Amino acid sequence: MGTRAALGALALATLALGGCASTEEEPLPPEAWPLVFAEDFLTPEKLAGFEFTDRGAWRWGRVEHTSFLELHRASEYAPPHRSPLSIALLPELVVGDFDLELRLEQTGRDYGHRDLIVVLGFESPGRYLYVHLAPSPDENAHNVFVVDDAPRRNLLPPQAEGIDWGNGEWHTVRLERRLEEGTLRVFWDGSEAPIFVVEDLPPAWGRLGFGSFDDTGRVTGLRVRAPLVRPVERDAGFVGG
């Protein structure tokens, strides 16, 4: 059974179990959450099912022993509000609580807003959250942003320091989302302390993804753990993407 077929079966099974345990008297601790999605892009066929703002901006690649999905140019896409241009959404997966880990390599020019992003809570092209990772923080960079049927806005004050992408370097990013606590924590390269902590987020389910505001980069090593998952029940992707 392929990864996506297995995911579909797991989603149905998880939904069934969730229905039996809807009182949540004994919720699973995060360390016991099942792995609901994993992708290392070992072959070009692994791109099937992902949804893009611009499919032509993405391609499969491999360097030595690392395979990846690559954003190799800026997307030709006009979002409904000022927000990232290049997004790839994971297939067949909607989550509430989750832990997401992925590896990122930035391949663009070196400047202050040199970025890659991680998307969460995606409901539509006009409603989602994203984590923007960049070297030079300000109101428009290196922060957690919300797109809520309006131009994106930052949820945290400008940060004291950004991150260093380097050149030809892979970095591990981890997101931990907890609905009951209303929190999102973001970790960089295995750091013990999170680089971002957002509190008082309203509970919301949505899709996950990654990309860039207007730069280029690579992604691999996707791992998603969650106590419950839902299938994508309606068109929550990109028209023409």
ABEGO torsion letter per residue (X at the ends): XBAAAAAAAAAAAAAAAAAAAAAGABBBBAAABBBABBBAGABAAAABGBBBABAAABBBBBBEABBBBBBABBBBBBBABBBBABBBBBBGBBBBBBBBBBBBBBABBBBAABBBBBBBGBABAABBBBBBBBABBBAABGBBBBBBGBBBBBABBBBABBBBAEBGBBBBBBBBBBAAAGBBBBBBGGBABBABBBBGBBBBBBBBBBEBAABBEBBBGBBBBBABBBBBABBABBBGX
